[in-house]
Amino acid sequence: SLTPEQLEAVEMVCVERIQGAYPVESYAAALADAQKISSLRAVFGEKYPDPVRVVAVSKHPIKEMLSNPQDAMWNDYSVEFCGGTHLTNTKEAEAFCLLSEEGIAKGIRRIIFVTKDDAKKAIAEAEVFHSKLVAASALKGEELEAQVKILTQELLTATISAIKKMEFRTFVDDLTKQVVAYKKERLSNISGEVIEKAVELAGSSSEKKIVLRFDFGVEGKVAKQVITGFCKKVKDKALMLVTADVDSDKYMIVAGAPKGLDIDCKAWAAAATEGAGGKGGGKKDMAQFQVMGVSSIDSVLEKAKQF
């Protein structure tokens, strides 16, 4: 496939030729004479009529080329055998946008592009998307995470220059790295926040079993840190922590009890998730289950409180 630099060069050549207003001329010439033009492009093995129709995108007439066919100057122009044209001058294309390129046979690449209003629309769409990227780069944390999800989907379906799409994809990847770093930092700090919330809830409750929903995704390591930290601070109560990952439509339940407290956490978690399709296991002092479908989380929380 072509490199981004090669694609950009192709697009720039086309744009320059459109802006240069090159005439598109056709001329019926003797086949033998036309075949001598140094820059001629023809399909290998194709049989052409005699005379043959020659088309050139050039400010030099085809007759001039025929009079001096080996002049290296013709290499700067498109000269080929062609049965038809759509323009009389390159300026009629008005604008150009290279959308994609693909291989159609060994050593042959196909370029898909648009001109005129479709090209102008694609160029404008790229400008709007770039503005969104710039605006997103000023965001942080959850706001950036939400915007990156939107931009990623928009970029997949955007009808814009292939070069711009590659450039924007790199930009989005950089923003995604920022989101990943934020989530990693947040997870490293969140266990203390959840422990504090659970201890506070335990202090205001007369129940022996505390049920807390605090969403930080399905992160088993963090959940276990919370249970361990809670049990060190609260010796007379067990904790069931419920945390959801709404994007992936699943949630996790982790239940734990301090040593000496006679509460079967595995039975507790199994009873809470009964009928919800929960999968997991554990021991009496700590158990972990995962459930697909966040819609069932309220009923699971209620069962957990009634156990």
C-alpha positions in Angstrom: 0.0 0.0 0.0 1.0 3.6 -0.4 2.6 5.4 2.5 0.9 8.5 4.0 3.6 10.6 2.4 2.9 9.1 -1.0 -0.9 9.5 -0.7 -0.3 13.2 0.3 1.9 13.6 -2.8 -0.8 12.2 -5.1 -3.4 14.4 -3.6 -1.2 17.5 -3.9 -0.4 16.8 -7.5 -4.1 16.5 -8.3 -5.0 19.7 -6.4 -2.2 21.6 -8.1 -3.4 20.4 -11.6 -6.9 21.5 -10.8 -5.7 24.9 -9.6 -3.4 25.2 -12.6 -6.4 25.0 -15.0 -4.8 22.5 -17.4 -6.7 21.8 -20.7 -7.9 18.3 -21.3 -7.4 17.6 -25.0 -8.3 14.6 -27.2 -6.9 14.0 -30.6 -7.1 11.1 -33.1 -3.6 10.2 -34.1 -1.9 7.4 -36.1 -1.3 4.6 -33.7 2.4 4.2 -34.6 3.0 7.9 -34.1 1.1 8.1 -30.8 3.0 5.1 -29.4 6.3 7.1 -29.7 5.3 9.8 -27.2 7.7 9.2 -24.2 5.2 9.6 -21.4 2.3 7.6 -23.0 0.3 5.4 -20.7 -1.4 2.4 -22.3 -2.8 -0.9 -21.1 -0.2 -3.7 -21.7 -1.5 -6.2 -24.2 -4.5 -4.1 -25.2 -5.2 -3.8 -28.9 -5.9 -0.2 -30.0 -7.6 1.0 -33.1 -5.7 3.0 -35.8 -6.1 5.9 -35.6 -6.2 5.9 -31.9 -7.8 8.5 -29.5 -5.1 10.2 -27.5 -6.0 12.3 -24.4 -3.6 14.6 -22.7 -3.9 16.8 -19.6 -1.3 19.4 -20.6 -0.8 23.0 -21.6 1.0 21.7 -24.7 -1.1 20.5 -27.7 -1.0 16.9 -28.6 0.2 17.8 -32.1 3.3 19.4 -30.5 3.9 16.1 -28.6 3.6 14.2 -31.9 6.1 16.4 -33.6 8.7 15.8 -30.9 7.6 12.6 -29.1 10.7 11.9 -27.1 10.9 15.2 -25.3 11.3 14.6 -21.6 9.0 17.5 -20.9 6.0 15.2 -21.6 6.8 13.2 -18.5 5.2 16.1 -16.5 1.8 15.5 -18.1 -0.8 12.8 -18.3 -0.9 11.4 -21.9 -2.8 8.2 -22.6 -5.0 6.2 -25.0 -8.6 6.8 -23.7 -12.1 6.4 -25.0 -13.7 9.2 -23.1 -13.2 12.2 -20.8 -15.4 14.0 -18.4 -13.8 17.5 -18.4 -12.4 19.9 -20.9 -10.2 21.6 -18.3 -9.0 20.4 -14.9 -10.5 23.6 -13.3 -13.9 22.1 -13.9 -13.2 19.6 -11.1 -13.1 22.6 -8.7 -11.7 20.6 -5.7 -10.2 17.2 -5.0 -10.2 14.8 -2.1 -8.5 11.4 -2.0 -10.7 9.1 0.1 -8.9 5.8 0.0 -6.6 3.5 -2.0 -6.6 -0.2 -2.4 -4.9 -3.0 -4.2 -6.9 -4.5 -7.1 -4.1 -6.7 -8.6 -0.4 -7.4 -8.1 1.4 -4.1 -8.5 -1.8 -2.2 -9.2 -3.4 0.3 -6.8 -6.8 1.9 -7.1 -7.4 5.4 -5.8 -11.0 6.4 -4.8 -11.5 10.2 -4.8 -14.2 12.8 -5.1 -14.3 16.2 -6.8 -16.5 19.3 -7.0 -19.1 19.6 -4.2 -18.4 16.2 -2.7 -14.7 17.1 -2.3 -15.6 20.5 -0.8 -17.9 18.7 1.7 -15.2 16.2 2.6 -12.7 19.0 3.1 -15.1 20.9 5.3 -16.0 17.8 7.3 -12.3 17.3 8.0 -11.9 20.9 9.2 -14.9 20.4 11.6 -13.5 17.2 12.9 -10.1 18.8 13.5 -11.8 21.5 15.5 -13.4 18.8 17.7 -10.0 17.2 18.3 -8.5 20.5 19.4 -11.4 21.1 21.7 -11.1 17.5 23.1 -7.4 18.0 23.8 -8.3 20.6 26.4 -10.5 18.2 28.3 -9.4 15.9 31.2 -10.6 12.8 33.0 -14.1 11.5 32.4 -15.0 14.4 30.1 -12.1 13.4 27.8 -12.9 9.7 28.1 -16.5 10.4 26.9 -15.4 12.6 24.1 -12.8 10.1 22.8 -15.5 7.5 22.5 -17.6 9.8 20.4 -14.7 10.9 18.2 -13.5 7.3 17.6 -16.9 6.4 16.3 -17.3 9.5 14.2 -13.8 9.0 12.6 -14.8 5.5 11.5 -17.6 6.7 9.4 -16.2 10.1 8.4 -16.0 10.8 4.6 -12.8 12.8 4.6 -9.3 12.7 3.0 -7.5 9.4 3.7 -4.4 11.5 4.7 -6.5 13.5 7.2 -8.1 10.3 8.5 -4.6 8.8 9.2 -3.5 12.1 10.9 -6.7 12.2 13.0 -6.4 8.6 14.0 -3.0 9.3 15.4 -4.4 12.3 17.3 -7.2 10.2 18.7 -4.7 7.5 19.7 -2.8 10.1 21.7 -6.0 11.2 23.4 -6.8 7.6 24.2 -3.4 7.1 25.8 -4.3 10.1 28.1 -7.5 8.4 29.0 -5.8 5.2 29.8 -3.3 7.0 32.0 -6.1 8.8 33.8 -8.0 5.6 34.5 -4.9 3.9 35.8 -4.2 6.8 38.1 -7.8 6.9 39.2 -7.8 3.2 40.0 -4.7 3.5 42.0 -6.3 6.2 44.2 -9.9 5.0 44.2 -9.6 2.1 46.7 -9.0 4.5 49.6 -12.1 6.5 48.5 -14.3 3.4 48.4 -13.0 2.1 51.8 -13.7 5.4 53.4 -17.3 5.3 52.0 -17.8 1.7 53.2 -16.5 2.5 56.7 -18.7 5.5 56.9 -21.8 3.4 55.8 -20.9 0.7 58.4 -20.7 3.3 61.1 -24.2 4.5 60.4 -25.8 1.0 60.2 -26.8 -1.5 62.8 -26.7 -4.3 60.3 -24.0 -6.9 60.3 -23.9 -6.9 56.5 -23.1 -3.8 54.5 -24.0 -3.5 50.8 -22.4 -0.7 48.8 -22.5 0.1 45.1 -19.6 2.2 43.9 -18.9 2.0 40.2 -15.2 1.8 39.1 -15.5 -0.9 36.4 -14.9 -4.6 36.8 -11.5 -4.3 38.5 -11.0 -7.4 40.7 -7.7 -6.2 42.1 -9.2 -2.9 43.3 -12.3 -4.6 44.7 -10.2 -7.0 46.8 -8.1 -4.1 48.1 -11.3 -2.5 49.2 -12.5 -5.6 51.0 -9.2 -6.1 52.7 -8.9 -2.5 53.7 -12.5 -2.5 55.1 -12.0 -5.7 57.1 -8.9 -4.1 58.8 -10.9 -1.1 59.9 -14.3 -2.8 60.6 -14.1 -6.0 62.7 -17.8 -6.7 63.3 -19.4 -6.3 59.9 -19.1 -7.9 56.4 -19.1 -5.9 53.2 -20.6 -6.6 49.8 -19.2 -4.3 47.1 -21.0 -4.0 43.8 -19.3 -2.2 40.9 -20.5 -1.8 37.3 -19.0 -1.3 34.0 -21.9 0.3 32.1 -20.1 0.4 28.8 -19.5 -3.3 28.7 -22.9 -4.0 30.4 -21.6 -6.1 33.2 -21.0 -5.8 36.9 -19.0 -7.5 39.7 -19.9 -8.4 43.2 -17.2 -9.0 45.9 -18.2 -9.9 49.4 -15.8 -10.2 52.3 -15.9 -10.6 56.1 -13.2 -10.1 58.8 -11.8 -13.1 60.6 -14.1 -14.3 63.4 -17.3 -13.0 61.9 -19.7 -15.9 61.1 -21.0 -14.8 57.7 -20.8 -17.0 54.7 -19.8 -14.6 51.9 -19.9 -17.2 49.2 -23.5 -18.1 50.1 -24.4 -14.4 50.4 -23.0 -13.5 46.9 -24.6 -16.7 45.4 -28.0 -15.8 46.9 -27.8 -12.2 45.7 -27.0 -13.2 42.1 -29.5 -16.1 41.9 -31.5 -15.7 38.7 -29.2 -13.0 37.3 -26.8 -15.5 35.7 -23.9 -14.7 38.0 -20.7 -16.6 37.6 -18.0 -16.9 40.2 -17.0 -18.5 43.5 -14.8 -18.1 46.5 -14.6 -19.1 50.2 -16.6 -18.3 53.2 -14.6 -15.2 54.1 -14.4 -13.8 50.5 -16.3 -14.4 47.2 -16.4 -12.8 43.8 -19.1 -13.0 41.1 -19.6 -11.4 37.7 -23.0 -10.7 36.1 -23.8 -9.7 32.5 -26.6 -7.2 32.1 -26.5 -4.1 34.3 -30.3 -4.0 34.2 -30.5 -6.6 36.9 -28.2 -4.8 39.4 -31.1 -3.2 41.4 -32.7 -6.6 42.2 -29.3 -8.1 43.1 -28.7 -5.2 45.5 -32.1 -5.8 47.1 -31.5 -9.5 47.5 -28.1 -8.8 49.1 -29.7 -6.5 51.7 -32.4 -9.1 52.5 -30.0 -12.1 52.9 
